[in-house]
Amino acid sequence: MTDILRITAICASLLLLMSCQERVDHNPAATSSEPEVFVGYEGITNRLILRNGLFYKPFETEPFSGRYEDRTDGYLAWEQTYEKGVPIGVRYSWYKNGQIKSETAIGISYRGFDEDGALTQQADLTGDYWLYTFYYKGQATGMACKLPGLNENVDLELCGASIP
């Protein structure tokens, strides 16, 4: 009989303790102000999918919002932030040694670097044209002006530049 009383007392104590505790929401997405981070590895289920001009997580019906990190080759190869399926901000990519490889502000600018971190190329949208500047050991070695989507050079003056 004392065992039954002891078990009853323990259960009553546990119920009392549980009723006094504050409710905790175990859904971090519901309380976090941090954007979602989606990490891509090998395989289609770990990559963003482009549908009708917007990016989605696999098997999702809502466009992806958050930061995507591509780690396909076992290191952080590149990252991009998305808002409602559209890339926003700057896309960064890295070499396996951790050195920055490129910075791309979509539709605005691009900076490319070698594995030692030296600037090798930059491109800036100037009006309707892209102005490319090429570097070797920190020195500008050439320039090109191109229309978006075309691979042929046009007069540098269209980009508001002259040969250095």
N, C-alpha and C positions, 0 to 999 in steps of 0.2 A: 504494500500500500504506500509506503514512503517513496518508492521509486516512481509511482504514478504522480504523487504530489510534487516531487522534485522535477519531473519532466514538464508538468503543467506550469510550474513556477518559471522554468527556463523559457518555455514558449511564450508565456505572458510577458516576460522581460524583453524578449526579442521583438515581440509585437509593439511594445511600448517604445523601444529604441527606434524601430523602423518608422513609426508614426511621427516621431519628433525630428527626423532628418529632413533637410531641405531637398526638394526635388531637383535633380540634375539632368539636363538635356544631354544625352550622349551623342547627339548629331552635331559634330563640329562644324559642318557646313551651315547649320542654322544659326550659329552664334559667332562664327569667325568673320572678320572683315577682310581677311586675306583672300586673294583670288585663288581659284582652284589651280593646282599644278598637275598637269597630265604629262607623264613621262613615256616617251616612245622607245620601244626596244624592237627586236626582231619580230616580224609577224604582222599581219594585217590588223589584228585586234588591238594592237598597241600603237597605231598610227592614226593621225587625223585624216579624214576622208573629205575630199572636195566634191560637193554636190551643188549644182546650180549656182556656182560662184561663191558658196559659203563653206566653211570648214566645220565638220562634225566629228565627235567621238564615234567610234564604231557602235552600231546598233542604237544610236541615239536619234531622236527626232528634233531636238532643239539644237540650234547652232551653238558651237563651243564658245564659252567665255572663260578666260583664265590664261595661265602661262603654259605653253607647251615646251617641253625639253626633249630633244632628240638625243638618245643615248644608244643608238643602234650598234655602234662599234665598241661599246663598253666605256665610253667617256662622253662628257657633255660636248657634243658636236655643234649644236646650235640651239637657240631658244628664241621664241617669239611670243608676244602677248596678243590675244585675240579678244574681240568684243563682238558678241552676237555673230560669230563666224567670220569676222573680218579681221585680218592682221592689222594691228595698230602699233605705233611707237617704232622702236628700233629693233631690228633683228640682229642678233650677235651670233657669230660662229667662231670656233676655236680649233686649233691644231691639237693633235694628241698630246703634245708637250704642255698644253694649257695656255699657250700664247694665243692672243687674239688673232683671228684670221680675217674677219671682216665685220663691218658695221653697216647696216643697210636701213635707211629710213625710206620706206617704200614710196616711190614716186618723187623723192626729194634729193637724196644723196646716197653715195656708196663710198666706203673706204676699204681698201684691201691692203693687207700687211703680209710680210714674209714670216717665216718661222722664228725669226729673231726679233720680230716686232717692228721692223722698219716699214714705213709707208711705201707701197709699190704703185698704187693707183688710187685715184679718187675721181668721182664723177658727181657733178652737180647739175641739177635741172636749172637752166637759165632761160626763162620764158618758155618757148616751145622746143628748145634744144637741150641736149645733154653735152656738157663740157667735160671732157676727159683729160686728166693730167696724169702723166706717167713719171715715176720716180726710180732712180737708181742711187742707192746709198745716200738717201736724203735729198738728192738734187733732182729738180724737175728736168726730165730729158725729152719730153714731147707732149704735144697736146692734140686733141681731136675734137671735132664738133659733129654731133650726129643727131638726126631726127629720131625720136622714140620709135622703136620697132624696126628701124632700118639699119643695116650694117655698113652703109657707105658714109664716108666723111663728107661734110659740107664746109663751106668757107668759115674759118674761125671767127670772122667778124659777125656772123649770125649769132654766135654765142657771146659776143661782146668781149672777145679776147684777141690777143695777138701772140705770135710765136715768141717764147721767152728768149 
